[in-house]
Amino acid sequence: MPVDAIGGVLNAQDTNTTQNNTINQDDFIRLFLTQLQFQDPLEPVDNREFLAQLAQFTSLEQSRQTSQNTTDLLSMNATTQAVGLLNRQVEVSGLATAFTGTVTAVRFTADGAQLTVANGTDVRTSIRLSQVTLVRP
């Protein structure tokens, strides 16, 4: 899930390139089990090598958990920012024209928080936090 912040710049990095250069937990387990399955019974894996691979697996799992916790923390921060904007006047960019209005609602979707901003009878919906450029009290 992408996480926005007020005035944030969305990361345009290609995720396909990143995923091809890393190994995830399932890939590591498959590789490890295949190695155990096809090892030479007359010359099994050395205990030190086995323990080193288990340590790598533990490190991989801790890294995955840290990454998930960081993502959760960023999501909570974005949620707090969005709720804090209720009844505040904001300036929004990234639309056909710049728009100023009061945040009247916050909707939470899989893509993150989306604001509803009203200026009299003109109401704009689905505004992302990254589109907010100015917040007034």
Backbone as ProteinMPNN parsed JSONL, in Angstrom:
{"seq_chain_A": "MPVDAIGGVLNAQDTNTTQNNTINQDDFIRLFLTQLQFQDPLEPVDNREFLAQLAQFTSLEQSRQTSQNTTDLLSMNATTQAVGLLNRQVEVSGLATAFTGTVTAVRFTADGAQLTVANGTDVRTSIRLSQVTLVRP", "coords_chain_A": {"N_chain_A": [[0.836, -1.167, 0.0], [0.702, 2.157, -0.962], [1.972, 4.928, 0.814], [1.113, 8.141, 1.611], [2.164, 11.497, 2.411], [1.558, 14.743, 3.769], [2.052, 17.055, 1.297], [3.931, 15.392, 0.219], [6.205, 13.645, -1.987], [5.492, 11.328, -4.382], [6.913, 8.086, -4.653], [8.504, 7.142, -7.514], [9.759, 4.845, -8.241], [10.485, 1.875, -10.022], [8.84, -0.97, -9.171], [9.074, -3.557, -10.104], [11.722, -3.927, -10.889], [13.047, -3.743, -8.43], [11.984, -5.971, -7.046], [13.017, -8.108, -8.47], [15.652, -8.137, -7.752], [15.855, -9.003, -5.169], [15.433, -11.449, -2.545], [12.756, -13.216, -1.236], [11.101, -14.439, 1.759], [9.771, -16.88, 1.21], [11.113, -17.75, -1.116], [13.657, -18.167, -0.046], [13.197, -20.265, 1.765], [12.367, -22.303, 0.013], [14.732, -22.624, -1.503], [16.512, -23.418, 0.525], [15.33, -25.838, 1.434], [15.449, -27.333, -0.917], [18.188, -27.548, -1.203], [18.78, -29.145, 1.061], [17.368, -31.441, 0.366], [18.682, -32.405, -1.925], [21.283, -32.885, -1.155], [24.45, -34.524, -0.856], [24.419, -37.666, 0.565], [26.661, -38.915, 1.58], [28.37, -36.87, 2.067], [27.248, -34.734, 3.917], [25.823, -31.445, 4.554], [27.944, -29.242, 6.253], [27.887, -28.666, 9.786], [28.421, -26.048, 10.64], [27.904, -24.568, 8.326], [25.204, -25.123, 8.033], [24.134, -23.929, 10.365], [24.848, -21.29, 9.819], [23.232, -20.768, 7.613], [20.72, -21.006, 8.808], [20.891, -18.831, 10.519], [20.925, -16.799, 8.628], [18.359, -17.078, 7.621], [16.867, -16.384, 9.918], [17.684, -13.742, 10.182], [16.626, -12.705, 7.8], [13.874, -12.998, 8.282], [13.548, -11.277, 10.497], [14.201, -8.881, 9.279], [12.109, -8.681, 7.429], [9.941, -8.422, 9.196], [10.606, -5.98, 10.407], [10.422, -4.28, 8.215], [7.658, -4.526, 7.66], [6.594, -3.473, 10.05], [7.521, -0.846, 9.864], [6.139, 0.025, 7.588], [3.511, -0.16, 8.582], [3.666, 1.778, 10.603], [4.116, 4.113, 9.093], [1.704, 4.184, 7.723], [-0.1, 4.588, 9.832], [0.768, 7.129, 10.616], [0.102, 8.656, 8.34], [-2.663, 8.364, 8.483], [-3.227, 9.718, 10.869], [-2.403, 12.301, 10.124], [-4.289, 12.824, 8.109], [-6.783, 12.76, 9.495], [-6.315, 14.862, 11.238], [-6.616, 17.008, 9.563], [-9.291, 17.534, 9.256], [-11.932, 19.879, 9.046], [-10.188, 21.952, 8.499], [-8.69, 24.553, 6.58], [-7.367, 24.017, 3.399], [-4.906, 24.065, 0.784], [-4.851, 22.797, -2.435], [-2.959, 21.082, -4.83], [-2.121, 19.761, -8.117], [-4.443, 19.294, -9.415], [-6.62, 20.267, -12.161], [-6.75, 23.024, -11.853], [-5.428, 25.095, -9.23], [-6.784, 24.613, -5.968], [-8.645, 25.731, -3.212], [-9.993, 25.038, -0.069], [-12.159, 23.734, 2.557], [-11.514, 20.877, 4.524], [-13.813, 18.373, 4.608], [-14.361, 15.712, 4.926], [-12.867, 12.474, 5.456], [-11.803, 9.681, 3.753], [-10.919, 6.291, 3.945], [-9.046, 4.149, 2.018], [-7.734, 1.309, 0.184], [-5.663, 2.458, -1.14], [-4.84, 4.449, 0.511], [-5.436, 7.405, 2.559], [-8.103, 9.525, 1.554], [-9.187, 12.732, 0.843], [-12.058, 14.884, 1.194], [-12.74, 17.952, -0.064], [-14.254, 21.052, 0.351], [-15.483, 24.074, -1.071], [-17.576, 26.329, -0.622], [-20.114, 25.698, -2.816], [-18.652, 24.117, -4.458], [-17.248, 21.021, -4.534], [-14.607, 18.83, -4.024], [-13.471, 15.549, -4.4], [-11.639, 12.563, -3.418], [-8.994, 13.413, -2.956], [-5.603, 13.18, -2.473], [-3.24, 12.969, 0.267], [-0.705, 13.81, -0.515], [-1.235, 15.764, -2.355], [-1.914, 18.025, -0.972], [-0.797, 21.195, -0.353], [-0.708, 23.373, 1.327], [-1.717, 24.211, 4.606], [-4.116, 25.767, 6.533], [-5.083, 27.272, 9.653]], "CA_chain_A": [[0.0, 0.0, 0.0], [1.489, 3.377, -0.95], [1.675, 5.809, 1.93], [1.347, 9.542, 1.287], [2.291, 12.456, 3.49], [1.171, 16.066, 3.301], [3.073, 17.657, 0.446], [4.941, 14.386, -0.099], [6.448, 13.291, -3.374], [5.313, 9.893, -4.53], [8.084, 7.375, -5.135], [8.235, 6.649, -8.862], [10.67, 3.729, -8.497], [9.863, 0.7, -10.626], [8.876, -2.056, -8.181], [9.459, -4.811, -10.742], [13.177, -4.01, -10.845], [13.439, -4.003, -7.054], [11.61, -7.32, -6.653], [13.878, -9.078, -9.137], [16.978, -8.112, -7.151], [15.792, -9.429, -3.776], [14.885, -12.787, -2.288], [11.82, -13.127, -0.125], [11.135, -15.55, 2.714], [9.366, -18.132, 0.552], [12.205, -18.164, -1.994], [14.749, -18.662, 0.788], [12.814, -21.58, 2.304], [12.425, -23.256, -1.107], [16.141, -22.855, -1.802], [17.081, -24.149, 1.647], [14.802, -27.205, 1.412], [16.002, -28.008, -2.1], [19.58, -27.879, -0.878], [18.764, -30.296, 1.971], [16.845, -32.605, -0.342], [19.619, -32.917, -2.926], [22.668, -32.975, -0.678], [25.1, -35.837, -0.95], [24.321, -38.307, 1.879], [27.99, -39.274, 2.066], [29.02, -35.625, 2.502], [26.168, -33.789, 4.234], [26.202, -30.061, 4.821], [28.673, -29.038, 7.505], [27.057, -28.046, 10.824], [28.631, -24.599, 10.642], [27.18, -24.017, 7.182], [23.791, -25.252, 8.343], [23.816, -22.881, 11.343], [24.962, -19.997, 9.135], [22.031, -20.604, 6.794], [19.61, -20.737, 9.722], [21.059, -17.447, 10.98], [20.491, -15.954, 7.518], [16.899, -17.153, 7.6], [16.394, -15.585, 11.046], [17.926, -12.345, 9.823], [15.655, -12.368, 6.767], [12.562, -12.857, 8.919], [13.566, -10.048, 11.289], [14.18, -7.783, 8.323], [10.75, -8.613, 6.903], [9.091, -7.878, 10.252], [10.951, -4.567, 10.55], [9.834, -3.607, 7.065], [6.21, -4.48, 7.856], [6.327, -2.538, 11.138], [7.753, 0.5, 9.338], [5.002, 0.327, 6.715], [2.364, 0.071, 9.454], [3.883, 3.058, 11.275], [3.881, 5.158, 8.106], [0.271, 4.211, 7.459], [-0.724, 5.235, 10.992], [1.129, 8.543, 10.553], [-0.723, 9.25, 7.296], [-4.025, 8.399, 9.009], [-3.265, 10.806, 11.846], [-2.349, 13.553, 9.372], [-5.563, 13.026, 7.408], [-7.824, 13.097, 10.473], [-5.975, 16.185, 11.755], [-6.993, 18.045, 8.595], [-10.73, 17.783, 9.277], [-12.369, 21.249, 9.35], [-9.105, 22.914, 8.27], [-8.617, 25.04, 5.213], [-6.171, 23.513, 2.728], [-4.695, 24.389, -0.618], [-4.601, 21.537, -3.125], [-2.379, 21.178, -6.171], [-2.218, 18.512, -8.855], [-5.715, 19.258, -10.125], [-6.554, 21.117, -13.353], [-6.404, 24.338, -11.312], [-5.229, 25.057, -7.775], [-8.074, 24.638, -5.291], [-8.588, 25.985, -1.778], [-11.272, 24.768, 0.571], [-12.133, 23.138, 3.893], [-11.633, 19.42, 4.524], [-15.087, 18.026, 5.242], [-14.437, 14.27, 5.191], [-11.696, 11.651, 5.149], [-12.179, 8.303, 3.42], [-9.749, 5.423, 3.954], [-9.121, 3.101, 1.004], [-6.505, 0.517, 0.089], [-4.625, 3.352, -1.658], [-4.512, 5.436, 1.525], [-6.489, 8.355, 2.923], [-8.549, 10.439, 0.511], [-9.9, 13.841, 1.454], [-13.099, 15.627, 0.492], [-12.5, 19.365, 0.209], [-15.374, 21.858, -0.137], [-15.346, 25.525, -1.106], [-18.939, 26.736, -0.971], [-20.832, 24.608, -3.485], [-17.669, 23.32, -5.208], [-16.726, 19.95, -3.679], [-13.658, 17.934, -4.703], [-13.273, 14.317, -3.649], [-10.49, 11.703, -3.766], [-7.748, 14.187, -2.903], [-4.579, 12.478, -1.687], [-2.463, 13.835, 1.161], [0.442, 14.369, -1.228], [-1.686, 16.908, -3.143], [-2.1, 19.161, -0.073], [0.442, 21.989, -0.333], [-0.772, 24.394, 2.374], [-2.761, 23.988, 5.602], [-4.364, 26.962, 7.338], [-5.925, 26.973, 10.823]], "C_chain_A": [[0.882, 1.232, 0.0], [1.047, 4.263, 0.193], [2.068, 7.221, 1.553], [1.565, 10.341, 2.56], [1.912, 13.806, 2.92], [2.326, 16.671, 2.523], [4.142, 16.685, 0.006], [5.07, 14.158, -1.595], [6.335, 11.783, -3.476], [6.557, 9.276, -5.126], [7.764, 6.757, -6.486], [9.125, 5.472, -9.23], [9.898, 2.544, -9.047], [9.991, -0.474, -9.66], [9.279, -3.377, -8.801], [10.966, -4.999, -10.702], [13.644, -4.371, -9.446], [13.149, -5.45, -6.667], [12.507, -8.361, -7.295], [15.253, -9.158, -8.485], [16.993, -8.599, -5.708], [15.226, -10.844, -3.694], [13.939, -12.652, -1.101], [11.892, -14.393, 0.728], [10.789, -16.871, 2.043], [10.463, -18.65, -0.377], [13.351, -18.777, -1.189], [14.43, -20.066, 1.317], [12.882, -22.636, 1.206], [13.875, -23.613, -1.438], [16.79, -23.72, -0.723], [16.617, -25.613, 1.641], [15.311, -27.989, 0.202], [17.444, -28.425, -1.851], [19.64, -29.094, 0.042], [18.321, -31.576, 1.258], [17.882, -33.227, -1.276], [21.075, -32.99, -2.445], [23.183, -34.418, -0.766], [25.053, -36.498, 0.426], [25.682, -38.7, 2.45], [28.771, -38.052, 2.54], [27.937, -34.588, 2.798], [26.724, -32.39, 4.517], [26.865, -29.977, 6.191], [27.763, -28.318, 8.51], [27.201, -26.533, 10.85], [27.882, -23.938, 9.493], [25.678, -24.033, 7.449], [23.354, -24.148, 9.309], [23.896, -21.495, 10.713], [23.726, -19.74, 8.282], [20.8, -20.344, 7.658], [19.681, -19.305, 10.257], [20.627, -16.476, 9.88], [18.966, -15.932, 7.432], [16.306, -16.295, 8.717], [16.55, -14.106, 10.751], [16.929, -11.868, 8.774], [14.274, -12.143, 7.364], [12.493, -11.583, 9.755], [13.516, -8.812, 10.391], [12.79, -7.591, 7.738], [9.8, -7.999, 7.932], [9.351, -6.389, 10.462], [10.346, -3.75, 9.42], [8.327, -3.472, 7.218], [5.843, -3.486, 8.951], [6.514, -1.101, 10.684], [6.605, 0.93, 8.438], [3.759, 0.629, 7.538], [2.468, 1.431, 10.153], [3.633, 4.223, 10.325], [2.401, 5.293, 7.785], [-0.483, 4.897, 8.603], [-0.444, 6.736, 11.001], [0.278, 9.265, 9.507], [-2.175, 9.367, 7.754], [-4.19, 9.545, 9.989], [-3.24, 12.158, 11.149], [-3.697, 13.841, 8.715], [-6.674, 13.44, 8.367], [-7.577, 14.482, 11.054], [-6.347, 17.32, 10.818], [-8.49, 18.342, 8.572], [-11.035, 19.19, 9.763], [-11.243, 22.277, 9.247], [-9.109, 23.319, 6.814], [-7.29, 24.593, 4.602], [-6.115, 24.037, 1.3], [-4.237, 23.109, -1.3], [-4.008, 21.818, -4.498], [-2.552, 19.84, -6.87], [-3.556, 18.322, -9.528], [-5.562, 20.141, -11.365], [-6.195, 22.555, -12.962], [-6.217, 24.186, -9.811], [-6.583, 25.263, -7.101], [-7.853, 24.843, -3.806], [-9.965, 25.734, -1.193], [-11.064, 24.148, 1.945], [-12.328, 21.627, 3.776], [-12.886, 19.055, 5.303], [-15.194, 16.541, 5.574], [-13.112, 13.614, 4.817], [-12.202, 10.24, 4.9], [-10.893, 7.478, 3.347], [-9.97, 4.285, 2.968], [-7.817, 2.307, 1.031], [-5.347, 1.366, -0.429], [-4.227, 4.422, -0.652], [-5.694, 6.365, 1.782], [-6.806, 9.259, 1.732], [-9.452, 11.477, 1.154], [-11.028, 14.33, 0.562], [-12.937, 17.072, 0.92], [-13.623, 20.168, -0.434], [-15.043, 23.332, -0.052], [-16.69, 26.056, -1.567], [-19.675, 25.554, -1.571], [-19.894, 23.713, -4.287], [-17.025, 22.31, -4.264], [-15.814, 19.064, -4.519], [-13.423, 16.727, -3.798], [-12.018, 13.6, -4.133], [-9.186, 12.481, -3.855], [-6.79, 13.475, -1.973], [-3.814, 13.47, -0.814], [-1.294, 14.497, 0.439], [0.058, 15.57, -2.086], [-1.894, 18.162, -2.286], [-0.764, 19.906, 0.024], [0.457, 23.027, 0.774], [-1.93, 24.076, 3.3], [-2.877, 25.258, 6.422], [-5.247, 26.572, 8.529], [-7.37, 27.363, 10.617]], "O_chain_A": [[1.74, 1.361, 0.873], [-0.143, 4.332, 0.501], [3.223, 7.478, 1.213], [1.192, 9.908, 3.651], [1.943, 13.993, 1.703], [3.442, 16.783, 3.032], [5.168, 17.105, -0.53], [4.154, 14.447, -2.364], [7.001, 11.049, -2.746], [7.19, 9.864, -6.003], [6.852, 5.937, -6.593], [9.24, 5.131, -10.408], [8.793, 2.244, -8.594], [11.097, -0.923, -9.359], [9.784, -4.249, -8.094], [11.442, -6.116, -10.501], [14.534, -5.206, -9.283], [13.98, -6.092, -6.025], [12.734, -9.415, -6.7], [15.952, -10.157, -8.654], [18.052, -8.606, -5.08], [14.629, -11.356, -4.641], [14.283, -12.045, -0.086], [12.664, -15.305, 0.435], [11.453, -17.879, 2.287], [10.717, -19.854, -0.424], [13.941, -19.777, -1.597], [15.291, -20.945, 1.315], [13.39, -23.735, 1.43], [14.197, -24.785, -1.631], [17.534, -24.651, -1.034], [17.428, -26.521, 1.823], [15.573, -29.187, 0.305], [17.866, -29.515, -2.238], [20.463, -29.985, -0.169], [18.843, -32.658, 1.524], [17.948, -34.45, -1.399], [21.99, -33.141, -3.256], [22.414, -35.379, -0.75], [25.599, -35.941, 1.379], [25.838, -38.805, 3.666], [29.716, -38.176, 3.319], [27.734, -33.663, 2.011], [27.927, -32.198, 4.693], [26.396, -30.572, 7.161], [26.965, -27.462, 8.126], [26.222, -25.816, 11.057], [27.292, -22.871, 9.664], [24.97, -23.077, 7.132], [22.325, -23.506, 9.097], [23.096, -20.619, 11.04], [23.229, -18.615, 8.234], [19.933, -19.554, 7.284], [18.654, -18.648, 10.426], [20.026, -15.442, 10.171], [18.364, -14.885, 7.197], [15.347, -15.559, 8.487], [15.656, -13.31, 11.037], [16.441, -10.741, 8.853], [13.582, -11.197, 6.989], [11.482, -10.881, 9.724], [12.861, -7.822, 10.718], [12.341, -6.458, 7.569], [8.961, -7.165, 7.593], [8.412, -5.621, 10.673], [9.82, -2.659, 9.643], [7.772, -2.41, 6.935], [4.881, -2.733, 8.8], [5.745, -0.224, 11.077], [6.147, 2.07, 8.514], [3.027, 1.57, 7.231], [1.474, 2.147, 10.277], [3.008, 5.212, 10.706], [1.903, 6.404, 7.597], [-1.394, 5.69, 8.366], [-1.317, 7.528, 11.354], [-0.212, 10.365, 9.76], [-2.844, 10.355, 7.451], [-5.188, 10.265, 9.943], [-3.974, 13.067, 11.537], [-4.187, 14.97, 8.761], [-7.425, 14.373, 8.08], [-8.53, 15.208, 11.335], [-6.389, 18.478, 11.236], [-8.915, 19.304, 7.933], [-10.478, 19.646, 10.761], [-11.33, 23.352, 9.84], [-9.477, 22.544, 5.933], [-6.229, 24.766, 5.201], [-7.128, 24.396, 0.701], [-3.344, 22.419, -0.808], [-4.491, 22.679, -5.234], [-3.071, 18.891, -6.282], [-3.788, 17.288, -10.155], [-4.491, 20.703, -11.595], [-5.428, 23.219, -13.659], [-6.768, 23.275, -9.192], [-7.427, 26.002, -7.607], [-6.983, 24.211, -3.206], [-10.977, 26.163, -1.747], [-9.939, 24.05, 2.433], [-13.187, 21.156, 3.032], [-13.018, 19.373, 6.485], [-16.014, 16.146, 6.403], [-12.351, 14.117, 3.991], [-12.929, 9.671, 5.714], [-9.902, 7.911, 2.759], [-10.951, 3.549, 3.063], [-6.913, 2.606, 1.81], [-4.184, 1.042, -0.192], [-3.349, 5.234, -0.945], [-6.8, 6.142, 1.29], [-5.914, 9.697, 1.005], [-10.365, 11.144, 1.911], [-10.97, 14.209, -0.662], [-12.988, 17.39, 2.108], [-13.917, 19.995, -1.617], [-14.412, 23.791, 0.9], [-16.922, 26.216, -2.766], [-19.845, 24.525, -0.917], [-20.308, 22.65, -4.749], [-16.341, 22.687, -3.312], [-16.199, 18.604, -5.593], [-13.204, 16.866, -2.595], [-11.415, 13.986, -5.134], [-8.368, 12.227, -4.738], [-7.121, 13.198, -0.821], [-3.75, 14.661, -1.119], [-0.936, 15.632, 0.756], [0.934, 16.325, -2.507], [-2.035, 19.257, -2.832], [0.254, 19.341, 0.424], [1.526, 23.521, 1.135], [-3.011, 23.71, 2.838], [-1.886, 25.77, 6.943], [-6.061, 25.654, 8.428], [-8.194, 27.173, 11.511]]}, "name": "protein", "num_of_chains": 1, "seq": "MPVDAIGGVLNAQDTNTTQNNTINQDDFIRLFLTQLQFQDPLEPVDNREFLAQLAQFTSLEQSRQTSQNTTDLLSMNATTQAVGLLNRQVEVSGLATAFTGTVTAVRFTADGAQLTVANGTDVRTSIRLSQVTLVRP"}
